[in-house]
Every structure is written in C-alpha cells, then in structure tokens.
C-alpha cells in the first residue's frame, strides 16, 4: 500500500524557536516526489516545499528545510525561526503514479501552533 | 502565475437540491483537475480526477451519479452534487495540474464550503 503517516496530530512551538514535523511514507516506486503543504485557517492549500526522490540533497526554502532519508522512507520538515503566521495544518504528501495517472496521497496532517 | 479559483466559496442548500461548484485555472491551461473532499479536522480525500474532454475517473467508494464532474474546457471543471443530503456537507477543494514542468504540480483552489440543511 502507498501510504503517508504523520505521527504527530498536534504540535506547538514558541515564536522564533525551531520545530520539526515528522512524516514517513511507503511506496514501491523508485522515483517520486514528496511535498509538504500548509493549510492555514483560511483553508487555502499552500505548497511549502518539495523534494525529488532521486536528489540526495535536502530541499530548502528560506526557513523551511527537509530531512529526506530515502532508505528509511522518512521526510521530516524543519521550520526555523517560527513565526505566528506558521500556525496551520501541515500535510505531508507524495505523488502516486498508478495506471498512467498521477495523484497526491496525503498524510492525516499535523496541527502546528506557534505561540507568542 | 498558477492561480486557481473556485465558485462559490460558500453555499447553503436544502436537502434534495443540486449544487454546482466551479473550478477555474485563471492563468494556465489544465488538462487535468482534481476534486477533493475534506471533513473537519481531517485530511484531503481525493474524490475524482477530471480530464478535459473525457469522463472523470472516480476513486473507490465515490458515487459517480451523485458527484457529477464535467471538464468542458482547458480552464474549467465543475462538480455537481446531485440530490444533496446533510451528509454531503463538507469542504470541497479542487486543484489543477499544470503541465510542462519537470513534474506535474497541482495548484489548489480556495475551496467551497457546502452546507446541506
């Protein structure tokens, strides 16, 4: 089964601190893409960062970085210098290619609260 | 670029009526769009994949006669919830896939909150 597991339903962090959100996945594909999406209270899905599985280098986007461990099928998100605007649901996802079609498979999400 | 809109943002309807939700890619063409459903405090669940000019592909357990999808142009897909009932109340999100990139990124609309009384 192709699944995504986020083991932390809720997390909190103090403003300016660093927090890491966990994600593990299971796929039989050798090449795939992994994503972290943010869904703030507005409920608009926003792409935070993506990682191509064939790239060994961890992706980085400003304060957001990932720790991609392909052998362990782990894809954690680190948020540095947390800001109040980072408060949101965070979903880990990967693209599943099946029968010639592609679809995003999402984890259950982690609710992150940044406290002042 | 890569903006996706949805209309309406909120809709309240009576049980038994039908509701149409539009999803538009505003600045790119999308041969493929996706429809998701999200219950409160839950993740997004893919309902169907909509392909321009052909029939939609529904996920297992999704009733195709209840959730009618029409992808009539490269910038518009519609989801019609037919004979809506209170259990259909949910947040519906569409996404449009933009081709031409190294991978096919999906861009999400802002969602539609459906409440069936």
Interface residues (C-beta under 8 A of the other chain):
Chain A: X33 X42 X43 X44 X45 X46 X47 X50 X52 X91 X95 X101 X102 X103 X104 X106 X107 X108 X109
Chain B: X34 X38 X42 X43 X44 X46 X49 X57 X91 X93 X95 X97 X102 X103 X104 X105 X106 X108 X110 X111
